[in-house]
């Protein structure tokens, strides 16, 4: 496993990071055990966010009471604050949750604009003041829109940028890493498994390992998932001809207008679970399970018929998907699978 330096932060870590969003779904003791196992297995980069319910608290419980020396791990978290008042409130909460005096990389979460000094919001000035106070070490931003990501990289104001990146990325998205390297900005890869659509961790690891300056944060919830990533610390997969052919097949099958499941389109005005329902066709193909055909999911999918076309989701989707059209297509596919399943049974 090679080490990666995140741009001008100077932070150097194995190219195998821990994404702590999923641990909000498991009990505290399980989360602590998994986080500590990740550290003992060689992971050093841990990414969370104030918006991930109790994820920060679990990271703090795992590492904040002297289990590790503070400078042996890198903690990145995020603030969803939109005002300076919220910024300072959330920063204090994060520091308390994480049981630390400082945050290595503090990121603006899901940025809709590139905040800059003197833009009238005071938001970037908050970052500078927090850095002067020693509460944060480096300033970063996360984005789902490629235009915003480019602006962050080229602004000279942000030391890291976090953006969705996997082997389903377009060439334009892959160029973001090159742009980061040219501007001495660290690149943090979120959604390296495309929100669950990618199920071959070996291929995912081999693909990202070809990029310098990029650290992936794998969303980890189960110990068996962690074991896969830890197995690559000493035996990192190489992007050989077999894996290249596999990835190319996956790209042909999956690339295009598919829902990444980020959920930023929610809530729906009529209660449709857009982020799950809009991925149903792919999930039935990629991760077939009888649970997707349960009474619960049949009821959730039938809600698509109640879509009123209000357009609220369209304005919030960072990928500019035609959500109502995709929902109807997913419902049509779902009913075909359901009908076929009933015939078999």
C-alpha positions as a printed NumPy array, in Angstrom:
array([[  0.   ,   0.   ,   0.   ],
       [  1.563,   3.277,  -1.076],
       [  1.423,   6.424,   1.008],
       [ -0.225,   9.569,  -0.332],
       [  0.536,  13.176,   0.547],
       [ -2.552,  15.377,   0.424],
       [ -1.24 ,  18.41 ,  -1.403],
       [  0.175,  21.281,   0.578],
       [ -1.298,  19.971,   3.847],
       [  1.781,  17.778,   4.06 ],
       [ -0.43 ,  15.048,   5.523],
       [  0.849,  11.652,   4.412],
       [ -1.31 ,   8.564,   4.939],
       [ -1.85 ,   5.139,   3.347],
       [ -4.09 ,   5.304,   0.273],
       [ -6.816,   3.497,   2.202],
       [ -9.057,   5.751,   4.29 ],
       [-12.007,   5.054,   6.568],
       [-15.328,   6.702,   5.709],
       [-17.28 ,   6.928,   8.954],
       [-20.724,   7.802,   7.583],
       [-22.051,   4.19 ,   7.851],
       [-21.054,   3.679,  11.484],
       [-23.932,   5.916,  12.537],
       [-26.126,   2.873,  11.793],
       [-24.453,   0.482,  14.238],
       [-24.188,   0.337,  18.048],
       [-21.439,   2.296,  19.783],
       [-19.481,  -0.747,  20.929],
       [-19.461,  -2.211,  17.416],
       [-18.322,   1.086,  15.922],
       [-15.498,   1.448,  18.445],
       [-14.305,  -2.093,  17.773],
       [-14.311,  -1.567,  13.993],
       [-12.58 ,   1.818,  14.171],
       [ -9.84 ,   0.477,  16.421],
       [ -9.385,  -2.572,  14.221],
       [ -8.998,  -0.219,  11.258],
       [ -6.259,   1.669,  13.09 ],
       [ -4.506,  -1.503,  14.213],
       [ -4.666,  -2.739,  10.612],
       [ -2.836,   0.336,   9.324],
       [ -5.557,   2.851,   8.427],
       [ -4.726,   6.373,   9.524],
       [ -7.256,   8.652,   7.78 ],
       [-10.743,   8.861,   9.284],
       [-13.449,  11.046,   7.715],
       [-16.739,  11.964,   9.376],
       [-19.141,  14.933,   9.549],
       [-21.311,  16.859,  11.957],
       [-24.289,  15.839,   9.786],
       [-23.671,  12.105,  10.314],
       [-25.71 ,  11.959,  13.546],
       [-23.477,  10.214,  16.137],
       [-20.579,   9.277,  13.84 ],
       [-18.264,  11.893,  15.365],
       [-19.07 ,  10.67 ,  18.861],
       [-18.159,   7.12 ,  17.879],
       [-14.85 ,   8.249,  16.396],
       [-14.218,  10.153,  19.618],
       [-15.081,   7.13 ,  21.734],
       [-12.649,   4.998,  19.729],
       [ -9.662,   7.338,  19.725],
       [-10.259,  10.179,  22.155],
       [ -9.298,   8.595,  25.493],
       [ -5.655,   7.853,  24.868],
       [ -6.131,   4.7  ,  22.798],
       [ -3.813,   6.294,  20.22 ],
       [ -1.494,   9.265,  20.25 ],
       [ -3.388,  12.112,  18.629],
       [ -0.727,  12.735,  15.995],
       [ -0.892,   9.101,  14.856],
       [ -4.259,   9.569,  13.155],
       [ -5.774,  12.118,  10.803],
       [ -9.327,  13.211,  11.528],
       [-11.325,  15.046,   8.882],
       [-14.816,  16.272,   9.612],
       [-17.277,  18.667,   8.041],
       [-19.564,  21.528,   8.923],
       [-22.882,  22.148,   7.208],
       [-23.02 ,  25.646,   8.696],
       [-24.367,  28.445,   6.532],
       [-23.693,  31.319,   8.933],
       [-20.697,  32.25 ,  11.117],
       [-22.782,  31.641,  14.242],
       [-23.581,  28.101,  13.106],
       [-19.933,  27.59 ,  12.168],
       [-18.652,  28.207,  15.676],
       [-21.446,  26.179,  17.27 ],
       [-20.777,  23.191,  15.038],
       [-17.013,  23.412,  15.438],
       [-17.292,  23.333,  19.229],
       [-19.683,  20.373,  19.054],
       [-17.348,  18.487,  16.712],
       [-14.313,  19.077,  18.921],
       [-16.265,  17.875,  21.94 ],
       [-17.655,  14.826,  20.134],
       [-14.257,  13.835,  18.758],
       [-12.588,  14.402,  22.146],
       [ -9.773,  16.359,  20.568],
       [ -8.258,  19.822,  20.753],
       [ -7.955,  20.159,  16.996],
       [ -9.304,  18.815,  13.713],
       [ -6.745,  17.964,  11.054],
       [ -8.944,  18.858,   8.054],
       [-12.116,  20.883,   8.563],
       [-14.333,  20.914,   5.501],
       [-17.341,  22.894,   4.376],
       [-19.947,  20.221,   3.642],
       [-21.763,  19.981,   0.289],
       [-20.703,  23.387,  -0.942],
       [-23.079,  25.2  ,  -3.24 ],
       [-20.602,  28.022,  -3.734],
       [-16.911,  28.638,  -3.246],
       [-16.722,  30.768,  -0.134],
       [-13.956,  33.346,  -0.293],
       [-12.616,  36.153,   1.885],
       [-14.609,  39.332,   1.488],
       [-17.638,  37.703,  -0.177],
       [-19.923,  39.068,   2.531],
       [-20.76 ,  35.739,   4.177],
       [-17.891,  35.694,   6.658],
       [-17.646,  31.917,   6.256],
       [-14.104,  31.646,   4.95 ],
       [-12.987,  34.156,   7.558],
       [-14.309,  31.713,  10.184],
       [-12.027,  29.015,   8.826],
       [ -9.036,  31.349,   8.958],
       [ -9.819,  32.363,  12.542],
       [-10.288,  28.755,  13.625],
       [ -6.942,  27.913,  12.069],
       [ -5.265,  30.822,  13.859],
       [ -6.752,  29.559,  17.121],
       [ -5.335,  26.092,  16.538],
       [ -8.749,  24.436,  16.46 ],
       [ -8.233,  23.243,  12.894],
       [ -5.069,  22.523,  10.939],
       [ -6.228,  22.629,   7.313],
       [ -9.16 ,  23.999,   5.307],
       [-11.109,  21.81 ,   2.906],
       [-14.371,  21.672,   1.025],
       [-16.663,  18.974,  -0.321],
       [-18.744,  19.216,  -3.475],
       [-20.967,  17.104,  -5.697],
       [-20.984,  19.483,  -8.649],
       [-17.891,  19.425, -10.815],
       [-17.998,  23.168, -11.453],
       [-17.848,  23.927,  -7.744],
       [-15.032,  21.398,  -7.277],
       [-12.989,  23.078, -10.016],
       [-13.529,  26.483,  -8.47 ],
       [-12.384,  25.225,  -5.066],
       [ -9.25 ,  23.714,  -6.581],
       [ -8.317,  26.795,  -8.592],
       [ -9.148,  29.32 ,  -5.872],
       [ -5.951,  28.71 ,  -3.925],
       [ -8.036,  28.875,  -0.742],
       [ -8.702,  25.202,  -0.059],
       [ -6.037,  22.672,   0.857],
       [ -8.199,  19.637,   0.133],
       [-11.248,  18.928,  -2.001],
       [-13.572,  15.976,  -1.465],
       [-15.567,  14.758,  -4.451],
       [-17.34 ,  11.525,  -5.533],
       [-14.879,   9.36 ,  -7.433],
       [-14.835,   5.73 ,  -8.51 ],
       [-14.112,   3.703, -11.621],
       [-17.477,   4.9  , -12.91 ],
       [-16.135,   8.461, -13.064],
       [-16.04 ,  10.315, -16.34 ],
       [-12.761,  11.457, -17.892],
       [-13.675,  15.   , -16.873],
       [-13.976,  13.905, -13.242],
       [-10.694,  12.008, -13.397],
       [ -9.088,  15.241, -14.591],
       [ -9.983,  16.768, -11.217],
       [ -7.199,  14.725,  -9.625],
       [ -4.707,  16.011, -12.189],
       [ -5.944,  19.535, -11.512],
       [ -5.513,  19.001,  -7.765],
       [ -1.953,  17.772,  -8.234],
       [ -1.126,  20.768, -10.426],
       [ -2.514,  23.132,  -7.763],
       [ -1.003,  21.247,  -4.799],
       [ -4.456,  20.392,  -3.427],
       [ -5.227,  17.074,  -1.737],
       [ -8.028,  15.014,  -3.306],
       [-10.294,  12.992,  -1.005],
       [-12.413,  10.445,  -2.873],
       [-15.889,   9.862,  -1.49 ],
       [-18.335,   7.284,  -2.842],
       [-15.576,   5.044,  -4.113],
       [-18.145,   2.261,  -4.409],
       [-20.685,   4.517,  -6.163],
       [-23.135,   4.292,  -3.299],
       [-23.154,   0.475,  -3.294],
       [-23.319,  -0.135,  -7.051],
       [-19.708,  -1.286,  -7.119],
       [-19.356,  -4.619,  -5.345],
       [-15.823,  -5.612,  -6.335],
       [-13.527,  -4.025,  -3.759],
       [-10.434,  -5.431,  -5.454],
       [-11.251,  -3.602,  -8.682],
       [-12.133,  -0.408,  -6.782],
       [ -8.83 ,  -0.481,  -4.88 ],
       [ -6.772,  -1.261,  -7.972],
       [ -8.388,   1.576,  -9.905],
       [ -7.78 ,   4.262,  -7.296],
       [ -4.221,   3.07 ,  -6.62 ],
       [ -3.125,   4.408, -10.014],
       [ -3.765,   8.003,  -8.898],
       [ -1.253,   9.963,  -6.844],
       [ -2.519,  12.673,  -4.528],
       [ -5.866,  10.931,  -3.944],
       [ -7.059,   9.237,  -0.743],
       [-10.266,   7.168,  -0.923],
       [-12.55 ,   6.963,   2.103],
       [-14.368,   3.642,   1.949],
       [-17.73 ,   3.656,   3.705],
       [-17.402,   0.887,   6.283],
       [-20.171,  -0.507,   8.461],
       [-19.394,  -4.209,   8.904],
       [-16.271,  -5.936,  10.117],
       [-16.166,  -8.192,   7.054],
       [-16.107,  -5.07 ,   4.862],
       [-13.2  ,  -3.707,   6.858],
       [-11.347,  -7.008,   6.541],
       [-11.412,  -6.675,   2.746],
       [ -9.852,  -3.214,   2.813],
       [ -7.272,  -4.19 ,   5.427],
       [ -6.232,  -7.18 ,   3.321],
       [ -5.026,  -4.692,   0.703],
       [ -2.61 ,  -2.957,   3.074],
       [  0.066,  -5.589,   2.435],
       [ -1.269,  -6.923,  -0.856],
       [ -2.6  ,  -3.996,  -2.878],
       [ -4.333,  -5.149,  -6.072],
       [ -2.695,  -4.088,  -9.313],
       [ -4.678,  -2.834, -12.259],
       [ -3.806,  -5.743, -14.53 ],
       [ -5.422,  -6.655, -17.843],
       [ -8.062,  -8.794, -16.164],
       [ -9.214,  -6.023, -13.843],
       [ -9.056,  -3.456, -16.643],
       [-11.39 ,  -5.613, -18.72 ],
       [-13.717,  -6.063, -15.766],
       [-13.846,  -2.321, -15.075],
       [-14.489,  -1.545, -18.734],
       [-17.412,  -3.986, -18.702],
       [-18.762,  -2.334, -15.56 ],
       [-18.463,   1.114, -17.097],
       [-20.404,   0.062, -20.166],
       [-23.098,  -1.451, -17.978],
       [-23.437,   1.267, -15.364],
       [-22.246,   4.644, -16.575],
       [-24.812,   7.227, -17.51 ],
       [-27.762,   8.793, -15.745],
       [-27.877,   6.718, -12.602],
       [-28.708,   7.82 ,  -9.083],
       [-25.721,   7.834,  -6.718],
       [-28.013,   7.636,  -3.691],
       [-26.636,  10.753,  -1.995],
       [-30.095,  11.764,  -0.792],
       [-29.65 ,  15.497,  -1.301],
       [-32.922,  15.512,  -3.262],
       [-34.818,  14.597,  -0.11 ],
       [-37.304,  15.034,   1.411],
       [-39.866,  14.415,  -1.312],
       [-43.039,  16.491,  -1.051],
       [-45.189,  13.34 ,  -1.319],
       [-42.934,  11.03 ,   0.691],
       [-41.166,   9.07 ,  -2.058],
       [-37.833,   7.628,  -0.9  ],
       [-36.115,   8.959,  -3.99 ],
       [-32.566,   7.935,  -3.11 ],
       [-33.56 ,   4.274,  -2.825],
       [-36.421,   4.014,  -5.296],
       [-34.372,   5.679,  -8.034],
       [-31.688,   3.006,  -7.703],
       [-33.989,   0.022,  -7.537],
       [-33.413,  -1.253, -11.082],
       [-29.665,  -1.262, -10.547],
       [-29.86 ,  -2.764,  -7.071],
       [-32.005,  -5.631,  -8.335],
       [-29.341,  -6.328, -10.95 ],
       [-26.27 ,  -5.619,  -8.867],
       [-27.301,  -6.832,  -5.43 ],
       [-30.278,  -9.151,  -5.987],
       [-32.144,  -9.818,  -2.783],
       [-35.63 , -10.96 ,  -1.92 ],
       [-35.763,  -8.115,   0.586],
       [-36.078,  -5.618,  -2.292],
       [-39.352,  -7.34 ,  -3.234],
       [-40.814,  -7.214,   0.269],
       [-44.195,  -5.704,   1.083],
       [-42.374,  -2.689,   2.489],
       [-40.493,  -1.936,  -0.735],
       [-43.511,  -2.68 ,  -2.889],
       [-45.387,  -0.006,  -0.954],
       [-42.452,   2.421,  -1.245],
       [-42.143,   1.865,  -4.99 ],
       [-45.895,   2.318,  -5.495],
       [-45.559,   5.81 ,  -4.017],
       [-43.884,   6.803,  -7.285],
       [-47.38 ,   6.898,  -8.802],
       [-48.104,   9.798,  -6.431],
       [-45.348,  11.998,  -7.924],
       [-46.892,  15.364,  -8.745],
       [-43.959,  16.624, -10.789],
       [-43.385,  19.576,  -8.474],
       [-39.699,  19.768,  -9.436],
       [-38.396,  20.257,  -5.893],
       [-36.026,  17.316,  -6.294],
       [-34.719,  18.567,  -9.637],
       [-33.362,  21.774,  -8.165],
       [-31.494,  19.882,  -5.432],
       [-29.917,  17.047,  -7.413],
       [-26.161,  17.746,  -7.734],
       [-26.004,  15.495, -10.802],
       [-28.9  ,  17.259, -12.559],
       [-30.78 ,  13.999, -13.131],
       [-34.295,  13.915, -14.556],
       [-35.555,  12.387, -11.329],
       [-39.291,  11.984, -12.099],
       [-38.473,  10.26 , -15.409],
       [-35.964,   7.932, -13.721],
       [-38.438,   7.133, -10.95 ],
       [-41.08 ,   6.044, -13.441],
       [-38.543,   3.887, -15.295],
       [-37.495,   2.257, -12.034],
       [-41.114,   1.534, -11.147],
       [-41.695,  -0.064, -14.55 ],
       [-38.591,  -2.253, -14.194],
       [-39.492,  -3.125, -10.622],
       [-42.943,  -4.331, -11.551],
       [-41.523,  -6.501, -14.329],
       [-39.151,  -8.176, -11.876],
       [-41.932,  -8.542,  -9.309],
       [-44.27 , -10.139, -11.847],
       [-41.543, -12.538, -12.961],
       [-40.793, -13.495,  -9.379],
       [-44.456, -14.273,  -8.734],
       [-44.6  , -16.496, -11.821],
       [-41.571, -18.452, -10.635],
       [-43.028, -18.87 ,  -7.178]])
